[in-house]
Amino acid sequence: MDIVSVFTSLFTLLPEVAVLILCIYYYSRTQAEEGLLMSIGSGGGLLIGAFYRLMPVINMDFFTELSNQNIFFITGVIGFFTSSCFVVGLGLLIMKKINQK
């Protein structure tokens, strides 16, 4: 992969960066648990997304097929938990806003 392809693939992470910035801003203003959960979820999602986009660039020749599967399994499990954090935080925020009315 050339450098243009790397930057093009990383350019697609900009919306995820925007979501992370908004979640951190919300948490810094409110100190609410839903803001923390959404920040953890979006930050983890950003890291996993960057890992998947940079994976072709990383030289994985010295890993065996089994260890490659383990790496993807571990990142999948981490991605599941970080996405779950975001969903729970978003659900708490929605419930809080609904109950305020």
MIVO-940412 format. One line per field, with one value per atom (N, C-alpha, C): atom name; x, y, z; chain. Coordinates in Angstrom, 2 decimals. Each point is the difference from the previous one (the first is absolute). Last residue first. Example, Ala and Ser with C-alpha at 12.3 -4.5 7.8 and 13.67 -1.06 7.14 Angstrom:
REM MIVO-940412
name <- N; CA; C; N; CA; C
c1 <- 12.85; 0.82; -0.77; 0.29; -0.89; 0.90
c2 <- -2.25; 1.19; 1.09; -5.72; 1.19; 1.20
c3 <- 7.08; 0.06; 0.73; -0.07; 0.00; 0.00
chain <- A; A; A; A; A; A
***
This chain:
REM MIVO-940412
name <- N; CA; C; N; CA; C; N; CA; C; N; CA; C; N; CA; C; N; CA; C; N; CA; C; N; CA; C; N; CA; C; N; CA; C; N; CA; C; N; CA; C; N; CA; C; N; CA; C; N; CA; C; N; CA; C; N; CA; C; N; CA; C; N; CA; C; N; CA; C; N; CA; C; N; CA; C; N; CA; C; N; CA; C; N; CA; C; N; CA; C; N; CA; C; N; CA; C; N; CA; C; N; CA; C; N; CA; C; N; CA; C; N; CA; C; N; CA; C; N; CA; C; N; CA; C; N; CA; C; N; CA; C; N; CA; C; N; CA; C; N; CA; C; N; CA; C; N; CA; C; N; CA; C; N; CA; C; N; CA; C; N; CA; C; N; CA; C; N; CA; C; N; CA; C; N; CA; C; N; CA; C; N; CA; C; N; CA; C; N; CA; C; N; CA; C; N; CA; C; N; CA; C; N; CA; C; N; CA; C; N; CA; C; N; CA; C; N; CA; C; N; CA; C; N; CA; C; N; CA; C; N; CA; C; N; CA; C; N; CA; C; N; CA; C; N; CA; C; N; CA; C; N; CA; C; N; CA; C; N; CA; C; N; CA; C; N; CA; C; N; CA; C; N; CA; C; N; CA; C; N; CA; C; N; CA; C; N; CA; C; N; CA; C; N; CA; C; N; CA; C; N; CA; C; N; CA; C; N; CA; C; N; CA; C; N; CA; C; N; CA; C; N; CA; C; N; CA; C; N; CA; C; N; CA; C; N; CA; C; N; CA; C; N; CA; C; N; CA; C; N; CA; C
c1 <- -39.02; -1.18; -1.23; 4.30; 0.01; -1.24; 0.99; -0.57; 0.02; 1.95; -1.43; -0.64; 4.68; -0.68; -1.51; 2.69; 0.09; -0.76; 0.46; -0.95; 0.00; 3.14; -1.36; -1.03; 4.49; -0.22; -1.42; 1.41; -0.16; -0.29; 1.01; -1.30; -0.27; 4.23; -1.00; -1.41; 3.54; 0.07; -1.03; 0.41; -0.57; 0.01; 2.05; -1.45; -0.65; 4.73; -0.60; -1.52; 2.43; 0.11; -0.67; 0.38; -1.03; 0.02; 3.36; -1.28; -1.14; 4.20; -0.01; -1.28; 0.63; -0.18; 0.00; 0.78; -1.34; -0.24; 4.30; -0.95; -1.43; 3.36; 0.16; -0.98; 0.15; -0.57; 0.10; 2.02; -1.45; -0.68; 4.69; -0.50; -1.52; 2.05; 0.15; -0.52; 0.09; -0.98; 0.06; 3.20; -1.31; -1.09; 4.32; 0.02; -1.37; 0.68; -0.11; -0.03; 0.74; -1.39; -0.19; 4.34; -0.81; -1.46; 2.92; 0.15; -0.73; 0.01; -0.74; 0.12; 2.48; -1.44; -0.81; 4.98; -0.62; -1.47; 4.07; -1.04; -0.53; 3.24; 0.62; -1.02; -1.19; 0.58; 0.55; -2.34; -0.47; 0.60; 0.54; 0.56; -0.33; -2.85; 0.85; 0.49; -3.11; 1.30; 0.98; -4.64; 0.75; 1.40; -2.83; 0.44; 0.71; -2.28; 1.45; 0.53; -4.65; 0.39; 1.50; -1.88; -0.45; 0.43; 0.95; 0.75; -0.39; -2.41; 1.33; 0.85; -4.24; -0.13; 1.35; -0.19; -0.19; -0.13; 0.31; 1.24; -0.12; -3.87; 0.98; 1.31; -3.37; -0.38; 0.98; 0.52; 0.35; -0.33; -1.34; 1.47; 0.48; -4.62; 0.45; 1.52; -1.94; -0.45; 0.50; 0.86; 0.72; -0.36; -2.42; 1.39; 0.86; -4.48; 0.05; 1.42; -0.74; -0.21; 0.08; 0.21; 1.20; -0.13; -3.73; 1.07; 1.29; -3.61; -0.27; 1.04; 0.08; 0.50; -0.26; 0.73; -1.01; 0.56; 1.71; 0.56; -0.98; -0.28; -1.01; 0.54; 2.73; -0.99; -0.94; 3.33; 0.69; -0.98; -1.61; 0.42; 0.67; -1.22; -1.20; 0.38; 3.48; -0.52; -1.24; 1.80; 0.88; -0.47; -2.29; -0.24; 0.86; 0.66; -1.30; -0.31; 3.89; 0.14; -1.30; -0.07; 0.79; 0.15; -2.07; -0.87; 0.75; 2.48; -0.99; -0.93; 3.06; 0.71; -0.97; -1.61; 0.17; 0.74; -0.52; -1.27; 0.09; 3.96; -0.36; -1.37; 2.39; -0.18; -0.44; 1.20; -1.35; -0.26; 4.29; -0.92; -1.43; 3.56; -0.11; -0.93; 0.90; -0.74; -0.13; 2.50; -1.39; -0.82; 4.64; -0.69; -1.46; 2.63; -0.06; -0.77; 0.94; -1.04; -0.17; 3.48; -1.28; -1.15; 4.49; -0.36; -1.35; 0.84; 0.76; -0.57; 0.17; -0.84; 0.88
c2 <- 15.65; 0.67; -0.20; -2.08; 1.42; 0.72; -4.64; 0.19; 1.45; -1.23; -0.30; 0.27; 0.42; 1.08; -0.22; -3.38; 1.21; 1.14; -4.03; -0.16; 1.25; -0.13; 0.11; -0.11; -0.68; 1.40; 0.19; -4.38; 0.78; 1.47; -2.78; -0.35; 0.77; 0.42; 0.68; -0.29; -2.28; 1.43; 0.79; -4.58; 0.19; 1.48; -1.17; -0.20; 0.21; 0.16; 1.14; -0.13; -3.59; 1.18; 1.20; -3.86; -0.16; 1.17; -0.24; 0.36; -0.12; -1.42; 1.46; 0.48; -4.66; 0.64; 1.53; -2.57; -0.28; 0.73; 0.18; 0.82; -0.21; -2.76; 1.36; 0.94; -4.34; 0.00; 1.39; -0.62; -0.12; 0.04; -0.10; 1.32; -0.02; -4.10; 0.91; 1.39; -3.19; -0.39; 0.97; 0.46; 0.48; -0.37; -1.57; 1.46; 0.55; -4.64; 0.43; 1.52; -1.93; -0.21; 0.44; 0.11; 1.02; -0.13; -3.30; 1.22; 1.17; -4.15; -0.10; 1.27; -0.45; 0.16; -0.02; 1.55; -1.15; 0.30; 3.69; -0.64; -1.21; 2.98; -0.83; -0.64; 3.05; -1.24; -0.91; 4.56; -1.11; -1.34; 5.68; -1.23; -1.15; 4.59; -0.67; -1.30; 2.54; 0.66; -0.70; -1.30; -0.38; 0.60; 1.16; -1.39; -0.41; 4.26; -0.06; -1.43; 0.93; 0.69; -0.04; -1.90; -0.75; 0.67; 2.23; -1.26; -0.78; 3.88; 0.34; -1.26; -0.53; 0.38; 0.35; -0.84; -1.25; 0.30; 3.69; -0.76; -1.29; 2.63; 0.70; -0.78; -1.55; -0.21; 0.66; 0.76; -1.38; -0.32; 4.18; -0.09; -1.39; 0.74; 0.61; -0.02; -1.75; -0.73; 0.58; 2.24; -1.27; -0.78; 3.89; 0.33; -1.26; -0.40; 0.30; 0.36; -0.74; -1.24; 0.24; 3.76; -0.82; -1.29; 2.80; 0.63; -0.79; -1.31; -0.33; 0.64; 0.91; -1.34; -0.38; 5.17; -1.03; -1.34; 4.82; -1.01; -1.14; 4.21; -0.54; -0.92; 2.30; 0.99; -0.53; -2.78; 1.07; 1.05; -3.56; -0.48; 1.11; 0.96; -0.21; -0.45; 0.36; 1.33; -0.13; -3.93; 0.54; 1.38; -1.95; -0.76; 0.50; 1.87; 0.40; -0.73; -1.25; 1.37; 0.47; -4.16; -0.06; 1.39; -0.27; -0.58; -0.07; 1.36; 1.02; -0.50; -3.02; 0.98; 1.09; -3.12; -0.63; 0.92; 1.37; 0.03; -0.64; -0.15; 1.34; 0.08; -3.80; 0.02; 1.35; -1.02; -0.47; -0.06; 1.08; 1.13; -0.40; -3.20; 0.69; 1.20; -2.40; -0.87; 0.65; 2.29; -0.09; -0.87; 0.33; 1.23; 0.00; -3.66; 0.04; 1.23; -0.45; -0.95; 0.01; 2.53; 0.61; -0.91; -1.49; 0.97; 0.66; -4.95; 1.24; 0.98; -5.61; 1.19; 1.24
c3 <- 30.26; -0.57; 0.84; 0.87; 0.35; -0.47; -1.02; 1.33; 0.45; -4.17; -0.04; 1.36; -0.37; -0.71; -0.09; 1.94; 0.82; -0.65; -2.39; 1.12; 0.88; -3.48; -0.54; 1.11; 1.18; -0.39; -0.53; 0.97; 1.24; -0.31; -3.64; 0.57; 1.28; -1.96; -0.82; 0.52; 2.07; 0.27; -0.78; -0.90; 1.34; 0.36; -4.04; -0.08; 1.36; -0.27; -0.69; -0.03; 1.78; 0.87; -0.65; -2.58; 1.04; 0.97; -3.23; -0.63; 1.00; 1.41; -0.13; -0.68; 0.49; 1.29; -0.10; -3.93; 0.52; 1.31; -1.89; -0.74; 0.47; 1.74; 0.52; -0.69; -1.64; 1.35; 0.62; -4.19; -0.11; 1.35; -0.24; -0.36; -0.19; 0.93; 1.15; -0.34; -3.46; 1.02; 1.18; -3.40; -0.44; 0.99; 0.89; 0.01; -0.39; -0.32; 1.39; 0.11; -4.21; 0.42; 1.43; -1.64; -0.67; 0.40; 1.48; 0.78; -0.66; -2.25; 1.27; 0.81; -4.01; -0.29; 1.29; 0.63; -0.63; -0.25; 0.11; 0.78; -0.74; -1.85; 1.03; 0.93; -3.61; -0.53; 1.09; -0.17; 0.83; -0.45; -0.35; -0.54; 0.94; -0.89; 0.97; -0.60; -2.39; -0.02; 0.92; -0.31; -1.21; -0.06; 3.75; -0.01; -1.29; 1.31; -0.13; -0.09; 0.59; -1.22; -0.24; 3.95; -1.17; -1.30; 4.06; -0.08; -1.25; 1.03; -0.50; -0.15; 1.90; -1.40; -0.61; 4.61; -0.75; -1.49; 2.88; 0.02; -0.81; 0.55; -0.83; -0.06; 2.86; -1.40; -0.95; 4.61; -0.35; -1.44; 1.60; -0.03; -0.37; 0.65; -1.25; -0.11; 3.97; -1.18; -1.29; 4.08; -0.04; -1.27; 0.79; -0.34; -0.08; 1.42; -1.43; -0.43; 4.58; -0.75; -1.51; 2.84; 0.15; -0.81; 0.19; -0.79; 0.07; 2.70; -1.40; -0.93; 4.67; -0.33; -1.45; 1.54; 0.13; -0.47; 0.15; 0.90; 0.27; -2.94; 0.91; 1.08; -3.43; 0.42; 1.08; -2.05; 0.73; 0.52; -2.72; 1.32; 0.81; -4.45; 0.82; 1.40; -3.09; 0.34; 0.89; -1.77; 1.04; 0.44; -3.56; 1.23; 1.14; -4.30; 0.56; 1.30; -2.36; 0.52; 0.63; -2.20; 1.23; 0.63; -4.20; 1.04; 1.33; -3.73; 0.35; 1.11; -1.85; 0.83; 0.45; -3.03; 1.31; 0.96; -4.50; 0.72; 1.39; -2.73; 0.48; 0.66; -2.29; 1.45; 0.54; -4.61; 0.31; 1.50; -1.76; -0.18; 0.34; -0.20; 1.29; -0.07; -3.95; 0.92; 1.38; -3.23; -0.44; 0.94; 0.68; 0.40; -0.44; -1.34; 1.47; 0.45; -4.57; 0.43; 1.51; -1.84; -0.35; 0.44; 0.43; 1.03; -0.28; -1.93; -0.01; 1.01; -0.23; 0.00; 0.00
chain <- A; A; A; A; A; A; A; A; A; A; A; A; A; A; A; A; A; A; A; A; A; A; A; A; A; A; A; A; A; A; A; A; A; A; A; A; A; A; A; A; A; A; A; A; A; A; A; A; A; A; A; A; A; A; A; A; A; A; A; A; A; A; A; A; A; A; A; A; A; A; A; A; A; A; A; A; A; A; A; A; A; A; A; A; A; A; A; A; A; A; A; A; A; A; A; A; A; A; A; A; A; A; A; A; A; A; A; A; A; A; A; A; A; A; A; A; A; A; A; A; A; A; A; A; A; A; A; A; A; A; A; A; A; A; A; A; A; A; A; A; A; A; A; A; A; A; A; A; A; A; A; A; A; A; A; A; A; A; A; A; A; A; A; A; A; A; A; A; A; A; A; A; A; A; A; A; A; A; A; A; A; A; A; A; A; A; A; A; A; A; A; A; A; A; A; A; A; A; A; A; A; A; A; A; A; A; A; A; A; A; A; A; A; A; A; A; A; A; A; A; A; A; A; A; A; A; A; A; A; A; A; A; A; A; A; A; A; A; A; A; A; A; A; A; A; A; A; A; A; A; A; A; A; A; A; A; A; A; A; A; A; A; A; A; A; A; A; A; A; A; A; A; A; A; A; A; A; A; A; A; A; A; A; A; A; A; A; A; A; A; A; A; A; A; A; A; A; A; A; A; A; A; A
***
